[in-house]
């Protein structure tokens, strides 16, 4: 994995150190979510080499957004590992819980998830008995979605873990900067 760092006014990338997994299995067996470790900011030399210069990438917004997404998703997936929920599944569950009875097509469009991918995801969530799909009353070709009682219970548990993840992010980037990022990016979602 690569980590983006800023040193002497230059953006650079460097390989990250492998994290030790001691104690993780004990946490999992106790039913506790695994907590991620914050990134180390001290420069790291690899085989006597300085960190890589990222060149023109230092001026590319997409590069930094992607690097941020990778780090956020890594922590999110670890945070929710107890329930084996990925970011897209979390988004689908939240939208279904907030908008019961809405169609599969509406949820997919709101989250920009391809029809086939959403169908597969919903099949998995139905298998877990978290989501119920029913033919819509006004259109037999459409499915309305709702959480099952078990699904509603799981979503509340998952939202608590996601909130802890968000607090860790705020601790890493600062509450104000986190809110600034949300304010800047929410127009795109």
Residue pairs with C-beta under 8 A, 6 or more apart in sequence:
1 15
1 16
1 70
2 13
2 14
2 15
2 16
2 67
3 13
3 14
3 15
3 16
3 39
4 11
4 12
4 13
4 54
4 64
4 67
5 11
5 12
5 13
5 14
5 41
5 43
5 51
6 12
7 43
7 51
10 53
10 58
11 54
11 57
11 58
11 64
12 51
12 52
12 53
12 54
13 51
13 52
13 54
14 43
14 44
14 46
14 51
14 52
15 44
15 46
16 39
16 44
17 40
17 44
19 37
24 34
27 33
27 34
27 35
28 34
28 81
28 82
31 82
32 82
33 78
33 79
33 80
33 81
33 82
33 161
33 164
34 78
34 79
34 81
35 78
35 79
35 168
36 74
36 75
36 78
36 79
36 168
38 168
38 171
38 172
39 71
39 172
43 51
44 51
45 51
54 63
57 63
72 169
73 87
75 165
75 168
75 169
76 87
76 90
76 162
76 165
77 86
77 87
79 161
79 162
79 164
79 165
79 168
80 86
80 90
80 158
80 161
80 162
80 165
82 161
83 154
83 157
83 158
83 161
85 93
85 158
88 111
88 113
88 121
89 121
89 124
89 125
90 158
90 162
91 111
92 107
92 111
92 113
92 118
92 121
92 122
92 125
93 125
93 130
93 131
93 147
93 151
93 154
93 155
93 158
94 155
94 159
95 102
95 107
95 110
95 111
96 102
96 107
96 131
96 145
96 146
96 147
96 151
97 147
97 151
97 152
97 155
99 106
99 107
100 145
100 146
100 147
101 144
101 145
101 146
102 144
102 145
103 136
103 142
103 143
103 144
103 145
104 118
104 119
104 122
104 133
104 142
104 143
104 144
104 145
105 115
105 142
107 113
107 118
107 145
108 114
108 115
108 118
111 118
113 121
122 131
122 133
122 145
125 131
125 151
126 132
126 133
128 151
128 154
129 148
129 150
129 151
130 147
130 148
130 150
130 151
130 154
130 155
131 145
131 146
131 147
131 148
131 151
132 145
132 146
132 147
132 148
132 151
133 143
133 144
133 145
134 143
134 144
134 146
135 142
135 143
135 144
136 142
136 143
136 144
137 144
147 155
166 178
169 178
170 178
173 181
